[in-house]
């Protein structure tokens, strides 16, 4: 899924945010979708908020537009999201990338700051993100979603609560049909066929 406002460097207008949230939610509901790649273009992932739109708004109109609630909806997407970043990734654009589960980018400085999981050559930014997404999609959807949930929760809870969540997630994952399939495939030395159950 690619942001498509190239003239505005993919600035995050209200309309773009609404479409983004709606598309992510639709993909999240589709059981066939096991990982989502979110990108911009070679010149810009997203240059931040649409400044012209913000300048035209008032504090009350911005509040009434509930624009910031879109960020909560993005964080609630259960399907893993890989940000494919090339070019400008500023302000709200950086926040959007950080709302994804991992970032593949062509900027080594961002990796050194802990923002990026994988740095790739300039021309490979989208292909590399798709490759990572395919790796994730090949795993058990049950386990991947439980792991994503546990990682997200770990930042909001004390260690003891995080350990308890990890244990519950393990037991739930082990109770899945995918766990049986994974174990059988390992013993039989074959590729597993996960069904998300």
C-alpha positions as a Markdown table, in Angstrom:
| # | Residue | x | y | z |
|---|---|---|---|---|
| 1 | Unk | 0.0 | 0.0 | 0.0 |
| 2 | Unk | 1.6 | 3.3 | -1.1 |
| 3 | Unk | 0.7 | 6.8 | 0.0 |
| 4 | Unk | 0.0 | 8.8 | -3.2 |
| 5 | Unk | 0.3 | 12.6 | -2.8 |
| 6 | Unk | 3.7 | 13.0 | -4.6 |
| 7 | Unk | 3.3 | 16.8 | -5.2 |
| 8 | Unk | 2.9 | 17.3 | -1.5 |
| 9 | Unk | 5.6 | 14.8 | -0.5 |
| 10 | Unk | 2.8 | 12.6 | 0.8 |
| 11 | Unk | 1.9 | 15.1 | 3.5 |
| 12 | Unk | -0.7 | 13.6 | 5.8 |
| 13 | Unk | -4.0 | 15.5 | 5.0 |
| 14 | Unk | -7.2 | 14.6 | 6.8 |
| 15 | Unk | -8.4 | 12.9 | 3.7 |
| 16 | Unk | -5.3 | 10.8 | 3.3 |
| 17 | Unk | -5.4 | 9.8 | 6.9 |
| 18 | Unk | -9.0 | 8.7 | 6.6 |
| 19 | Unk | -8.2 | 6.6 | 3.6 |
| 20 | Unk | -5.2 | 5.2 | 5.2 |
| 21 | Unk | -7.1 | 4.2 | 8.4 |
| 22 | Unk | -10.0 | 2.7 | 6.3 |
| 23 | Unk | -7.6 | 0.7 | 4.1 |
| 24 | Unk | -5.6 | -0.6 | 7.0 |
| 25 | Unk | -8.7 | -1.6 | 8.9 |
| 26 | Unk | -10.1 | -3.4 | 5.8 |
| 27 | Unk | -6.8 | -5.2 | 5.2 |
| 28 | Unk | -6.7 | -6.1 | 9.0 |
| 29 | Unk | -10.1 | -7.8 | 8.7 |
| 30 | Unk | -9.0 | -9.9 | 5.7 |
| 31 | Unk | -7.7 | -13.3 | 7.0 |
| 32 | Unk | -5.7 | -13.8 | 3.7 |
| 33 | Unk | -3.6 | -10.7 | 4.5 |
| 34 | Unk | -0.8 | -11.7 | 6.9 |
| 35 | Unk | 1.5 | -8.7 | 6.6 |
| 36 | Unk | 1.0 | -5.2 | 5.2 |
| 37 | Unk | 3.7 | -3.0 | 3.6 |
| 38 | Unk | 3.2 | 0.8 | 3.9 |
| 39 | Unk | 5.3 | 3.0 | 1.7 |
| 40 | Unk | 5.5 | 6.3 | 0.0 |
| 41 | Unk | 7.6 | 6.9 | -3.0 |
| 42 | Unk | 11.4 | 7.2 | -3.7 |
| 43 | Unk | 11.4 | 10.9 | -2.8 |
| 44 | Unk | 9.2 | 10.8 | 0.4 |
| 45 | Unk | 7.6 | 8.4 | 2.7 |
| 46 | Unk | 5.6 | 11.3 | 4.3 |
| 47 | Unk | 6.8 | 14.8 | 4.9 |
| 48 | Unk | 4.5 | 15.2 | 8.0 |
| 49 | Unk | 1.2 | 17.0 | 8.5 |
| 50 | Unk | -0.4 | 18.9 | 5.7 |
| 51 | Unk | 0.6 | 22.4 | 6.8 |
| 52 | Unk | -1.8 | 24.2 | 4.6 |
| 53 | Unk | -4.7 | 22.2 | 6.1 |
| 54 | Unk | -3.4 | 22.8 | 9.7 |
| 55 | Unk | -3.0 | 26.5 | 9.0 |
| 56 | Unk | -6.6 | 26.8 | 7.7 |
| 57 | Unk | -8.0 | 25.0 | 10.8 |
| 58 | Unk | -8.8 | 26.4 | 14.2 |
| 59 | Unk | -8.1 | 24.5 | 17.4 |
| 60 | Unk | -11.8 | 23.8 | 17.7 |
| 61 | Unk | -12.2 | 22.6 | 14.1 |
| 62 | Unk | -9.1 | 20.4 | 14.5 |
| 63 | Unk | -10.6 | 19.0 | 17.8 |
| 64 | Unk | -14.0 | 18.4 | 16.3 |
| 65 | Unk | -12.5 | 16.7 | 13.2 |
| 66 | Unk | -11.1 | 14.0 | 15.6 |
| 67 | Unk | -8.1 | 13.8 | 13.3 |
| 68 | Unk | -5.8 | 12.5 | 15.9 |
| 69 | Unk | -8.0 | 9.5 | 16.6 |
| 70 | Unk | -6.7 | 8.0 | 13.4 |
| 71 | Unk | -3.4 | 7.4 | 15.1 |
| 72 | Unk | -5.2 | 5.2 | 17.7 |
| 73 | Unk | -6.8 | 3.2 | 14.9 |
| 74 | Unk | -3.5 | 2.6 | 13.2 |
| 75 | Unk | -1.9 | 1.4 | 16.5 |
| 76 | Unk | -4.8 | -1.1 | 16.9 |
| 77 | Unk | -4.2 | -2.8 | 13.6 |
| 78 | Unk | -3.4 | -6.5 | 14.5 |
| 79 | Unk | -1.8 | -7.5 | 11.2 |
| 80 | Unk | 1.9 | -6.7 | 11.2 |
| 81 | Unk | 2.8 | -3.5 | 9.2 |
| 82 | Unk | 6.2 | -2.9 | 7.6 |
| 83 | Unk | 7.1 | 0.7 | 6.8 |
| 84 | Unk | 9.1 | 1.0 | 3.5 |
| 85 | Unk | 10.8 | 4.3 | 3.9 |
| 86 | Unk | 12.7 | 6.3 | 1.3 |
| 87 | Unk | 13.3 | 10.0 | 1.2 |
| 88 | Unk | 11.6 | 12.5 | 3.5 |
| 89 | Unk | 10.1 | 11.0 | 6.7 |
| 90 | Unk | 9.4 | 14.0 | 8.9 |
| 91 | Unk | 7.1 | 15.0 | 11.8 |
| 92 | Unk | 3.9 | 13.1 | 11.4 |
| 93 | Unk | 5.5 | 11.0 | 8.7 |
| 94 | Unk | 8.1 | 9.8 | 11.1 |
| 95 | Unk | 5.3 | 9.1 | 13.6 |
| 96 | Unk | 3.5 | 7.1 | 11.0 |
| 97 | Unk | 6.6 | 5.0 | 10.3 |
| 98 | Unk | 7.1 | 4.5 | 14.0 |
| 99 | Unk | 3.5 | 3.4 | 14.4 |
| 100 | Unk | 4.3 | 0.5 | 12.1 |
| 101 | Unk | 5.9 | -2.7 | 13.5 |
| 102 | Unk | 9.2 | -2.3 | 11.8 |
| 103 | Unk | 10.9 | 0.0 | 9.4 |
| 104 | Unk | 13.0 | -0.8 | 6.4 |
| 105 | Unk | 14.7 | 2.3 | 5.1 |
| 106 | Unk | 17.7 | 3.6 | 3.2 |
| 107 | Unk | 19.0 | 5.9 | 6.0 |
| 108 | Unk | 21.8 | 4.5 | 8.2 |
| 109 | Unk | 21.5 | 7.5 | 10.6 |
| 110 | Unk | 17.9 | 6.3 | 11.5 |
| 111 | Unk | 19.2 | 2.8 | 12.3 |
| 112 | Unk | 21.9 | 4.3 | 14.6 |
| 113 | Unk | 19.1 | 6.1 | 16.4 |
| 114 | Unk | 17.1 | 2.9 | 16.9 |
| 115 | Unk | 14.3 | 3.9 | 14.5 |
| 116 | Unk | 15.0 | 1.4 | 11.7 |
| 117 | Unk | 15.2 | -2.4 | 11.8 |
| 118 | Unk | 16.9 | -2.8 | 8.4 |
| 119 | Unk | 18.9 | -0.5 | 6.2 |
| 120 | Unk | 19.0 | -1.2 | 2.5 |
| 121 | Unk | 20.4 | 0.3 | -0.7 |
| 122 | Unk | 18.5 | 3.2 | -2.1 |
| 123 | Unk | 16.9 | 1.4 | -5.0 |
| 124 | Unk | 15.9 | -1.6 | -2.8 |
| 125 | Unk | 13.7 | 0.2 | -0.2 |
| 126 | Unk | 10.4 | -1.2 | -1.4 |
| 127 | Unk | 11.6 | -4.7 | -2.5 |
| 128 | Unk | 13.4 | -5.2 | 0.8 |
| 129 | Unk | 10.2 | -4.3 | 2.7 |
| 130 | Unk | 8.2 | -6.7 | 0.7 |
| 131 | Unk | 10.8 | -9.4 | 1.3 |
| 132 | Unk | 10.5 | -8.8 | 5.1 |
| 133 | Unk | 6.7 | -8.9 | 4.8 |
| 134 | Unk | 6.8 | -12.2 | 3.0 |
| 135 | Unk | 9.0 | -13.7 | 5.7 |
| 136 | Unk | 6.5 | -12.5 | 8.4 |
| 137 | Unk | 3.5 | -13.7 | 6.3 |
| 138 | Unk | 5.0 | -17.2 | 6.1 |
| 139 | Unk | 4.8 | -17.6 | 9.9 |
| 140 | Unk | 1.7 | -18.7 | 11.8 |
| 141 | Unk | -0.7 | -15.7 | 11.9 |
| 142 | Unk | -1.8 | -16.7 | 15.4 |
| 143 | Unk | 1.8 | -16.6 | 16.7 |
| 144 | Unk | 2.7 | -13.4 | 14.9 |
| 145 | Unk | -0.3 | -11.6 | 16.2 |
| 146 | Unk | 0.3 | -12.8 | 19.7 |
| 147 | Unk | 4.0 | -11.8 | 19.5 |
| 148 | Unk | 3.0 | -8.3 | 18.1 |
| 149 | Unk | 0.5 | -7.9 | 21.0 |
| 150 | Unk | 3.1 | -8.9 | 23.6 |
| 151 | Unk | 5.8 | -6.6 | 22.2 |
| 152 | Unk | 3.4 | -3.7 | 22.1 |
| 153 | Unk | 2.2 | -4.3 | 25.6 |
| 154 | Unk | 5.7 | -4.7 | 26.9 |
| 155 | Unk | 6.3 | -1.0 | 26.6 |
| 156 | Unk | 3.3 | -0.2 | 28.7 |
| 157 | Unk | 3.6 | -2.6 | 31.6 |
| 158 | Unk | 6.1 | -3.5 | 34.3 |
| 159 | Unk | 8.3 | -6.6 | 33.7 |
| 160 | Unk | 6.2 | -8.9 | 35.8 |
| 161 | Unk | 3.1 | -8.1 | 33.8 |
| 162 | Unk | 5.0 | -8.5 | 30.6 |
| 163 | Unk | 6.2 | -11.9 | 31.6 |
| 164 | Unk | 2.7 | -13.0 | 32.5 |
| 165 | Unk | 1.4 | -11.8 | 29.2 |
| 166 | Unk | 4.2 | -13.7 | 27.4 |
| 167 | Unk | 3.2 | -16.9 | 29.2 |
| 168 | Unk | -0.5 | -16.5 | 28.4 |
| 169 | Unk | 0.4 | -15.8 | 24.8 |
| 170 | Unk | 2.6 | -18.9 | 24.7 |
| 171 | Unk | -0.2 | -21.1 | 26.0 |
| 172 | Unk | -2.7 | -19.7 | 23.6 |
| 173 | Unk | -0.3 | -20.1 | 20.7 |
| 174 | Unk | 0.5 | -23.6 | 21.7 |
| 175 | Unk | -3.2 | -24.4 | 21.8 |
| 176 | Unk | -3.6 | -23.4 | 18.1 |
| 177 | Unk | -3.8 | -25.7 | 15.1 |
| 178 | Unk | -0.9 | -23.8 | 13.7 |
| 179 | Unk | 1.3 | -24.9 | 16.6 |
| 180 | Unk | 0.5 | -28.5 | 15.9 |
| 181 | Unk | 1.2 | -28.0 | 12.2 |
| 182 | Unk | 4.5 | -26.2 | 12.9 |
| 183 | Unk | 5.7 | -29.0 | 15.2 |
| 184 | Unk | 4.6 | -31.7 | 12.8 |
| 185 | Unk | 6.3 | -30.0 | 9.9 |
| 186 | Unk | 9.5 | -29.6 | 11.9 |
| 187 | Unk | 9.6 | -33.3 | 12.8 |
| 188 | Unk | 8.7 | -34.3 | 9.2 |
| 189 | Unk | 11.3 | -31.9 | 7.8 |
| 190 | Unk | 8.8 | -30.1 | 5.6 |
| 191 | Unk | 7.5 | -26.6 | 5.1 |
| 192 | Unk | 4.5 | -25.9 | 7.4 |
| 193 | Unk | 1.1 | -24.8 | 6.0 |
| 194 | Unk | -0.3 | -22.4 | 8.5 |
| 195 | Unk | -4.0 | -21.6 | 8.4 |
| 196 | Unk | -4.3 | -19.0 | 11.2 |
| 197 | Unk | -6.3 | -21.3 | 13.5 |
